[in-house]
Amino acid sequence: MLDWLKNLNKEYPEFWKTYLAKFDKKSTRFVVLSTETSGLNPVKDVILSIGSFAVVDNSILIGDSFETVLLQYKFLHDNGLSNEFIVESKMKKLGEAEAIQTLIEYIGNAVLVGHHIDFDVEMINAALERLDCGRLKNEALDVDVMHRKLNDINDKQFSLDELCTAYNIPKSDRNSSAEDAYKTALLFLKLKSRLGIR
């Protein structure tokens, strides 16, 4: 059956209806997003943490940020993974449903930005599907694609570390979704300026 047909007259959760209503006007806000996941398959894998920062008027708004660790008990139990990271983390911990709902409220109609953002979007869409919602409607920009467009490169993808080196963005030993989101936000500001994106 056609997907759109089964969603006809579907009753969505209230937070999803509120989200959909925000797309009447275009946003001037960018949300730089990074997820840490259990793997690379949106069907089988899950989001373990999310970090994001808003960018408005060429500034990273540290106060306008979102960071959480997702409590994925079933996943951890089924796959025999240690939950040491989750227990020791001082970050806010939310169940998947609450984390995704809070994220959707946070991003609103902003343009999403990330490093290989399509993957992050697919992971979020998979989580939304588990909540009986639709797919994200936000426009998205990928810093890797922006870099390749700026330098006319079609045959290679670049890691976040390679891009940070190319644009003199300091690397850190800490590896977290928020840290990656911040580095991506710095990259985005440099690339946005060079590509003349407003």
C-alpha positions in Angstrom: 0.0 0.0 0.0 1.2 3.6 -0.6 2.7 5.2 2.4 0.8 8.4 2.1 -2.5 6.5 2.0 -1.9 4.7 5.3 -1.1 8.1 6.9 -4.3 9.7 5.7 -6.4 10.8 8.7 -3.8 9.4 11.1 -3.9 10.8 14.5 -0.4 12.1 15.4 0.9 12.9 18.9 0.4 16.5 19.9 4.1 17.4 19.8 4.3 16.2 16.2 1.3 18.3 15.2 2.9 21.4 16.8 6.1 20.7 14.9 4.3 20.4 11.6 2.6 23.7 12.2 5.9 25.5 12.4 6.7 25.1 8.7 4.3 27.9 7.6 7.3 30.3 7.6 11.0 29.9 6.8 13.4 29.8 9.7 16.5 32.0 10.1 17.8 29.6 12.7 20.3 26.7 12.0 20.6 23.8 14.3 23.9 21.9 14.1 23.3 18.3 15.1 25.4 15.3 15.9 24.3 11.9 17.1 26.3 9.0 18.6 24.7 5.7 17.5 25.1 2.0 18.2 26.0 1.4 14.5 25.2 2.5 11.0 21.9 0.7 10.3 18.9 2.9 11.0 16.6 -0.2 11.1 18.6 -2.2 13.7 20.7 0.5 15.5 19.6 3.3 17.9 20.7 6.7 18.9 22.8 6.7 22.1 23.4 10.5 22.5 22.5 13.7 20.8 24.3 17.1 20.9 23.3 20.2 19.1 23.8 24.0 19.0 21.8 26.8 17.4 23.5 29.2 14.9 21.8 32.5 14.3 23.3 35.6 12.6 26.7 33.9 12.2 27.0 33.1 16.0 26.9 29.8 17.8 24.4 30.3 20.6 25.8 28.2 23.5 22.7 28.9 25.6 20.5 27.6 22.8 21.7 24.0 22.8 20.4 20.5 23.4 22.4 17.6 24.7 21.2 14.2 26.1 22.1 10.6 26.6 19.3 8.2 25.6 18.5 5.4 27.9 18.4 2.4 25.5 17.9 -0.4 28.0 16.4 -2.9 25.5 19.1 -2.3 23.0 21.9 -2.6 25.6 20.4 -5.7 27.0 19.7 -7.4 23.7 23.2 -6.7 22.4 25.1 -7.4 25.6 26.7 -3.9 25.6 27.9 -2.3 28.8 25.9 0.6 30.1 28.9 2.0 31.9 29.0 5.1 29.7 25.4 5.9 30.5 25.7 5.3 34.2 28.9 7.4 34.5 27.7 10.2 32.2 26.7 13.4 34.0 24.5 14.5 31.0 20.8 14.6 31.2 19.4 11.1 30.5 16.1 10.5 28.8 14.2 7.6 27.4 14.1 7.5 23.6 10.5 8.8 23.3 11.1 11.7 25.6 14.5 12.5 24.0 13.1 12.5 20.5 10.1 14.6 21.5 12.3 17.2 23.3 14.6 17.3 20.3 11.7 17.9 17.9 10.5 20.7 20.1 14.1 22.1 20.2 14.8 22.0 16.4 11.4 23.3 15.3 11.6 24.5 11.6 15.3 25.3 11.8 17.7 24.2 8.9 19.6 21.2 10.2 23.4 21.1 9.7 25.7 18.3 10.3 28.6 16.1 9.1 27.0 13.5 6.9 23.6 14.9 8.2 21.6 12.4 6.1 22.6 9.6 8.5 21.6 11.6 11.6 18.2 12.5 9.9 17.6 8.8 9.1 18.3 7.7 12.6 15.9 10.4 14.0 13.3 9.4 11.4 13.6 5.7 12.5 13.0 6.8 16.1 10.1 9.0 15.0 8.6 6.0 13.2 8.6 4.1 16.5 6.6 7.0 18.0 4.0 6.8 15.1 5.1 10.1 13.7 6.1 11.1 10.2 9.5 12.0 8.9 11.5 15.3 9.5 10.5 18.1 7.2 13.6 20.3 7.9 15.9 21.4 5.2 19.4 20.0 5.8 23.0 21.1 5.0 26.1 18.9 5.1 29.5 20.4 5.9 31.2 17.7 3.9 29.1 18.5 0.8 29.7 22.2 1.4 33.5 21.7 1.6 33.4 19.6 -1.6 31.3 22.2 -3.4 33.7 25.0 -2.3 36.7 23.0 -3.6 35.0 21.3 -6.6 35.7 17.8 -5.3 33.3 15.1 -6.4 35.1 11.8 -5.8 35.9 11.8 -2.1 34.2 12.2 1.3 36.0 13.8 4.2 36.0 12.8 7.9 35.2 15.4 10.5 38.8 15.4 11.7 40.0 16.0 8.1 37.7 18.9 7.7 38.8 20.3 11.1 42.4 20.1 10.0 41.7 21.8 6.7 39.9 24.7 8.4 42.2 25.0 11.5 39.6 24.0 14.0 41.1 22.5 17.1 40.6 18.9 17.8 39.9 17.5 21.2 40.6 14.2 22.9 37.0 14.1 24.1 34.6 12.4 21.8 31.0 13.2 22.3 28.0 14.2 20.2 28.1 17.7 21.7 31.8 18.1 21.0 31.3 17.0 17.4 28.3 19.3 17.0 30.4 22.3 18.3 33.3 21.5 15.8 30.7 21.1 13.1 29.2 24.5 14.0 32.6 26.1 13.7 33.1 24.5 10.3 29.7 25.5 9.2 30.3 29.2 10.0 33.6 29.1 8.0 32.0 27.3 5.0 28.8 29.4 5.1 30.8 32.6 4.9 33.0 31.3 2.0 30.0 30.0 0.1 28.0 33.2 0.7 25.1 31.4 2.4 22.9 33.8 4.5 
